[in-house]
Amino acid sequence: MARLTVLWIAGMMAFGLCVASWADAPPSSTPAQNSLKPSRPTPSSAEAMANAGFAPINGLTRVKDIANLQGVRGNQLIGYGLVVGLEGTGDGQTTQFTQASLVNMLRRFGIDVPASAVMVKNVAAVMVTADLPPFVKPGSRIDVVVSSMGDAKSLQGGTLLQTPLRAANGQIYAVAQGPISIGGFNYEAGGSKVQKNDVNVGRIPGGAYVEQAVPMPLSQDGTTLEFTLQSPDFTTASRMANAIRQQLNVSTLAEDGATVEVVVPDQWRQNLVGFISKVEEVTLTPDVVARIVVDERTGTVVIGGNVRLGAGAVAHGDINVEVSNTPVVVPPPPFSVNPPPATVVPLKSTQATEHGGQLAVIPQTTTVDQLVHALNALGVTPRDLIAILQGMRAAGMIQAEIDIQ
């Protein structure tokens, strides 16, 4: 026992010496020991994050998300073509333009046949549309949408023949061709029919080659840039001009509610793309109009964050009218010699029920949460809420636009 006690005391003394030597030792600069200490962000790392394009997450919005550089836009293309290879689901014989188109195409290949000898049940006339993005170069590929314009039953399994796509000026900017993907199916046999999605419209991903580019200068004079807001607003335009001026130290001017002019500094005039990238990363808080969007078809109501309610009282009730038709069997008269058959006479009844709503006091609200609680206090359905909102707007209790879809 005494020996164990001596060994325990010696071990504790050795451990104390190790702890003392570790505490008195100077801090090591090895990566392994430094990794144990919490790292702090340095100005250089924060600068690197800013240069990398990371926007702060405090409800701010980048310029590139709310505005576009003026003049930078896409172009719509359209063309007329033929889809072949259909399994008897093409246009009917009464679709004369499909027959004429097929005859003209065969004539271009040196085959001359009368229109009456052409069967078009495996062919469909279609319109081909596409959007030509800005800055695309010849040889690039774009998606196209193929839509039937005759009485074809389905474009499933069809292949679009070479179709030139023209812009509004009549010039050809792309050529489309390829198999069509419709994202659905349509099968019919023995009087039964099964269909999923729309089978008369399809897409060809990357189905068109760009033949020529659209000239698109970034700046008219090389010294100024004009940005156009997607949703024009005077407050947002002013905030955007101020944000660009303060964050990039350049001259700006909000020309109107949709256009902000930015003067290009001398050191950036040979690198407009780099300067535009800097402007697009500027952050600001856009202003939005108080708006309520109502879709009566689906009963959807979307209330914007700036909508406020004034104090008032609302009562809402509804009337249900029920018309029932109950068949009643009228027997023949008793003791008849040749009794007629029983007659079924409809017995109609109409009943109207009015559900009166109590008068509910709506307090003045300043937040969306208070607004939702105030409207939920009425205990109405979304479709009833549409009529209530319109009535409150007419009474001046809601200072917001009501957009009915």
C-alpha positions in Angstrom: 0.0 0.0 0.0 2.8 2.4 0.9 4.5 1.5 -2.4 1.4 2.4 -4.4 1.1 5.7 -2.6 4.8 6.6 -3.4 4.2 5.8 -7.1 1.0 7.9 -7.2 2.8 10.9 -5.7 5.7 10.6 -8.1 3.4 10.4 -11.1 1.5 13.6 -10.0 4.8 15.4 -9.6 5.9 14.5 -13.1 2.5 15.6 -14.6 2.9 18.9 -12.8 6.3 19.5 -14.3 5.0 18.8 -17.8 2.1 21.2 -17.3 4.5 23.9 -16.0 6.8 23.5 -19.0 4.0 23.6 -21.5 2.6 26.8 -19.9 6.0 28.5 -19.9 6.8 27.5 -23.5 6.5 30.2 -26.2 3.6 29.9 -28.7 4.5 27.8 -31.7 3.9 29.0 -35.2 3.4 25.6 -36.7 0.3 25.2 -38.8 -1.0 22.3 -36.7 -1.0 24.4 -33.5 -2.3 27.5 -35.2 -5.3 25.6 -36.5 -6.5 25.1 -32.9 -6.9 28.9 -32.5 -10.1 30.6 -33.9 -9.3 32.4 -37.1 -10.5 36.0 -37.6 -11.5 37.5 -40.9 -8.8 39.9 -42.2 -9.5 42.9 -44.3 -7.8 41.1 -47.2 -10.2 38.2 -47.1 -13.2 40.4 -46.9 -11.9 42.4 -49.8 -11.4 39.1 -51.7 -15.0 38.1 -51.0 -16.2 41.5 -52.3 -14.1 41.2 -55.4 -15.4 37.7 -56.0 -18.9 39.1 -56.2 -20.5 37.9 -53.0 -23.3 40.3 -52.1 -24.2 41.0 -48.5 -27.3 39.1 -47.3 -29.4 41.9 -45.7 -32.4 42.2 -48.0 -30.4 44.1 -50.6 -30.8 43.5 -54.3 -28.2 43.7 -57.0 -28.6 46.1 -60.0 -28.5 43.2 -62.4 -31.6 41.6 -60.8 -33.8 44.7 -61.3 -32.4 46.5 -64.3 -31.0 45.8 -67.8 -28.4 47.6 -69.8 -30.3 49.6 -72.5 -30.0 48.1 -75.9 -29.1 44.6 -74.7 -32.1 42.5 -75.6 -33.1 39.3 -77.3 -35.0 38.9 -80.5 -37.9 36.7 -81.4 -37.7 34.4 -84.4 -40.4 32.6 -86.3 -40.7 30.1 -89.1 -43.0 27.8 -90.9 -42.1 24.1 -91.4 -43.2 20.6 -91.7 -43.0 17.7 -89.2 -42.7 14.2 -90.7 -42.6 10.7 -89.4 -45.9 10.8 -87.5 -47.8 7.6 -86.9 -51.0 8.5 -88.7 -51.6 11.5 -86.3 -50.8 14.3 -88.8 -53.0 16.7 -90.6 -56.1 15.6 -92.4 -56.8 15.8 -96.1 -58.9 18.9 -95.5 -55.8 20.9 -94.4 -54.9 22.2 -97.9 -51.9 24.2 -96.9 -50.2 21.1 -95.6 -50.7 19.4 -98.9 -49.4 22.5 -100.8 -46.4 22.7 -98.6 -45.5 19.1 -99.1 -45.9 19.4 -102.9 -43.7 22.5 -103.0 -41.0 20.7 -100.9 -41.0 17.7 -103.2 -40.8 20.0 -106.2 -37.6 21.5 -104.8 -36.2 18.0 -104.8 -37.2 17.5 -108.4 -40.3 15.4 -107.7 -43.5 16.7 -109.3 -46.7 15.2 -108.0 -50.3 16.5 -108.0 -51.7 17.6 -104.6 -54.5 15.1 -105.0 -52.1 12.2 -104.9 -50.4 13.3 -101.7 -51.5 11.8 -98.3 -50.6 13.9 -95.3 -51.7 11.8 -92.4 -48.0 11.4 -91.4 -47.2 15.1 -91.9 -48.1 18.1 -89.9 -47.7 21.8 -90.7 -46.2 23.7 -87.7 -45.0 27.1 -86.6 -41.5 27.2 -85.1 -40.6 29.9 -82.6 -37.4 30.7 -80.8 -35.8 33.5 -78.8 -32.4 34.7 -80.0 -30.4 35.7 -76.9 -28.1 38.7 -77.0 -24.4 38.3 -77.9 -24.9 34.8 -79.5 -22.5 34.1 -82.3 -22.9 32.1 -85.5 -22.7 28.4 -84.8 -24.3 28.6 -81.4 -27.4 26.5 -80.7 -30.7 27.7 -79.3 -33.9 25.9 -78.3 -37.0 26.0 -80.4 -40.7 25.5 -79.8 -42.8 23.6 -82.4 -46.6 24.1 -82.5 -49.1 22.4 -84.7 -51.2 24.8 -86.8 -53.5 22.3 -88.5 -55.7 19.5 -87.3 -53.0 17.0 -86.3 -53.8 14.8 -83.4 -50.2 14.6 -82.0 -46.6 15.5 -82.8 -45.3 12.5 -81.0 -42.4 10.8 -82.7 -42.1 13.5 -85.4 -39.1 15.2 -86.9 -39.0 18.8 -87.9 -37.5 19.3 -91.4 -35.0 22.2 -92.0 -36.9 25.4 -91.2 -35.4 28.9 -91.6 -36.2 31.2 -88.7 -36.7 34.9 -89.4 -36.8 38.1 -87.4 -39.2 41.0 -87.8 -37.0 42.5 -90.5 -37.4 39.4 -92.6 -33.7 38.2 -92.3 -32.8 34.6 -91.5 -31.0 34.4 -88.2 -31.2 30.7 -87.4 -32.2 27.3 -89.0 -34.0 24.6 -87.0 -34.2 20.9 -87.5 -34.4 17.7 -85.4 -36.6 15.3 -83.5 -39.4 16.8 -81.3 -39.8 16.1 -77.6 -43.4 16.7 -76.4 -43.1 15.6 -72.8 -46.3 13.6 -73.0 -48.1 10.9 -75.0 -51.3 10.2 -76.8 -52.5 6.6 -77.5 -55.9 5.7 -79.0 -57.3 2.3 -79.8 -60.6 0.6 -79.8 -62.5 3.7 -79.0 -60.4 4.4 -75.9 -57.9 7.2 -75.6 -55.2 8.0 -73.1 -53.4 11.3 -73.2 -50.9 13.1 -70.9 -50.0 16.8 -71.4 -50.4 18.7 -74.6 -49.1 16.6 -77.5 -49.6 19.3 -80.2 -46.7 21.4 -78.9 -43.1 20.2 -78.5 -39.5 21.5 -78.0 -36.2 20.7 -79.7 -33.4 21.5 -77.2 -30.5 23.0 -79.1 -32.5 22.4 -82.3 -31.5 25.5 -84.2 -28.1 26.8 -85.3 -27.5 30.6 -85.3 -26.5 31.8 -88.8 -25.8 35.4 -88.0 -25.4 37.6 -84.9 -27.3 40.8 -84.1 -25.1 43.9 -83.7 -25.5 45.1 -80.1 -23.3 48.0 -78.9 -22.8 48.4 -75.2 -22.7 52.2 -75.3 -23.8 54.6 -77.9 -20.9 57.1 -77.4 -18.5 55.0 -75.2 -18.7 57.5 -72.3 -22.1 56.7 -70.8 -24.2 53.7 -70.0 -28.0 53.6 -69.5 -29.7 51.1 -67.3 -33.4 50.5 -67.6 -35.5 49.3 -64.6 -37.6 46.2 -65.2 -40.4 47.8 -63.1 -40.2 51.6 -63.5 -40.4 53.4 -60.2 -39.1 56.9 -59.4 -38.0 56.0 -55.9 -36.1 52.9 -57.1 -34.4 54.9 -59.9 -33.2 57.5 -57.4 -31.9 54.9 -55.0 -30.1 53.1 -57.8 -28.4 56.3 -59.0 -27.3 57.1 -55.4 -26.1 53.6 -54.7 -23.9 53.5 -57.9 -22.6 56.9 -57.1 -21.6 56.1 -53.5 -20.3 52.6 -54.1 -18.3 53.2 -57.3 -17.6 56.9 -57.0 -18.9 57.7 -60.4 -21.3 60.3 -61.8 -24.9 59.1 -62.2 -28.2 60.6 -63.1 -31.8 59.2 -62.8 -33.3 60.5 -66.0 -36.8 59.3 -65.3 -38.6 56.5 -63.4 -37.1 53.8 -65.6 -33.6 55.1 -66.8 -30.4 55.7 -64.9 -27.4 57.1 -66.7 -23.9 56.2 -65.6 -20.8 58.0 -66.7 -17.9 55.7 -67.6 -14.6 56.8 -65.9 -11.6 57.3 -68.2 -9.8 54.2 -66.8 -12.7 51.9 -67.7 -13.5 53.1 -71.2 -11.3 50.5 -72.7 -12.9 47.8 -70.6 -16.7 48.4 -70.7 -17.5 44.8 -69.8 -15.5 45.0 -66.6 -17.2 48.3 -65.6 -20.7 46.9 -66.4 -19.9 44.0 -64.1 -19.0 46.4 -61.3 -22.3 48.3 -61.8 -24.3 45.1 -61.8 -22.9 44.1 -58.4 -24.0 47.3 -56.7 -26.7 46.6 -54.1 -29.7 48.6 -53.1 -33.2 48.2 -51.6 -35.8 48.7 -54.3 -39.1 50.2 -53.6 -42.3 48.4 -54.5 -45.9 49.7 -55.0 -48.5 48.4 -52.6 -50.4 45.9 -54.6 -52.9 43.1 -54.1 -53.1 40.5 -56.9 -56.4 38.6 -57.2 -57.1 35.5 -59.3 -60.8 34.8 -59.3 -60.4 31.6 -61.3 -58.4 29.9 -58.6 -59.4 32.0 -55.6 -55.8 33.1 -55.1 -55.0 36.3 -53.2 -51.4 37.7 -53.0 -50.9 40.7 -50.7 -47.7 42.7 -51.0 -45.6 43.7 -48.1 -46.4 47.4 -48.4 -50.2 47.0 -48.1 -51.7 48.7 -45.1 -55.3 48.8 -43.7 -57.0 51.8 -42.3 -59.4 51.4 -39.3 -63.0 50.4 -40.1 -65.6 47.8 -39.7 -66.6 45.0 -42.1 -69.6 42.6 -42.2 -69.8 39.9 -44.8 -72.6 37.4 -45.4 -73.7 35.1 -48.2 -77.0 33.7 -49.6 -77.3 30.1 -50.6 -80.1 29.2 -53.0 -80.9 25.5 -53.3 -83.2 24.1 -56.0 -84.1 20.5 -55.5 -86.0 18.2 -58.0 -87.6 15.2 -56.3 -89.4 12.7 -58.5 -92.9 11.7 -57.2 -94.8 8.6 -58.5 -98.5 9.3 -59.1 -100.5 6.1 -59.1 -103.6 5.6 -61.3 -107.0 6.4 -59.8 -108.4 3.6 -57.6 -111.1 1.2 -58.9 -110.2 2.0 -62.6 -111.3 -0.5 -65.2 -108.3 0.0 -67.4 -105.9 1.8 -65.1 -103.2 3.9 -66.9 -99.6 3.3 -65.9 -98.1 5.2 -63.0 -96.8 8.6 -63.9 -93.6 10.1 -62.5 -94.0 13.8 -61.8 -91.0 16.0 -60.8 -91.6 17.9 -57.6 -89.5 21.1 -57.5 -88.7 23.1 -54.4 -86.6 26.2 -53.9 -85.1 27.2 -50.6 -82.9 30.3 -49.9 -80.8 30.5 -46.8 -79.0 33.7 -45.8 -75.9 33.3 -43.6 -75.4 36.7 -41.9 -71.9 37.7 -40.9 -71.2 39.6 -37.7 -69.8 43.1 -37.8 -66.0 42.8 -37.3 -63.9 45.8 -36.4 -60.7 46.0 -38.4 -57.9 48.0 -36.6 -55.3 50.0 -38.4 -52.4 47.8 -39.4 -48.7 48.7 -40.1 -47.3 45.2 -40.9 -48.2 42.3 -43.1 -48.6 40.1 -40.0 -51.2 42.4 -38.5 -53.0 42.6 -41.8 -53.2 38.8 -42.1 -54.5 38.5 -38.5 -57.1 41.2 -39.1 -58.4 39.5 -42.3 -58.4 36.1 -40.7 -60.6 37.5 -37.9 -63.4 37.7 -40.5 -63.3 33.9 -40.9 -64.0 34.0 -44.6 -62.9 31.9 -47.6 -60.4 33.2 -50.1 -63.2 33.8 -52.6 -65.1 35.8 -50.1 -61.9 37.7 -49.3 -61.8 38.9 -52.9 -65.1 40.7 -52.6 -64.2 42.0 -49.1 -60.9 43.5 -50.4 -62.6 45.2 -53.3 -65.2 46.7 -51.0 -62.5 47.9 -48.6 -60.6 49.4 -51.5 -63.8 51.3 -52.6 -64.3 52.5 -49.0 -60.7 53.8 -48.8 -59.6 51.4 -46.1 -56.9 49.9 -48.4 -54.4 52.2 -50.1 -53.1 49.8 -52.6 -53.6 48.7 -56.2 -55.9 45.7 -56.8 -54.8 43.7 -59.8 -57.5 41.3 -60.9 -56.1 38.5 -63.1 
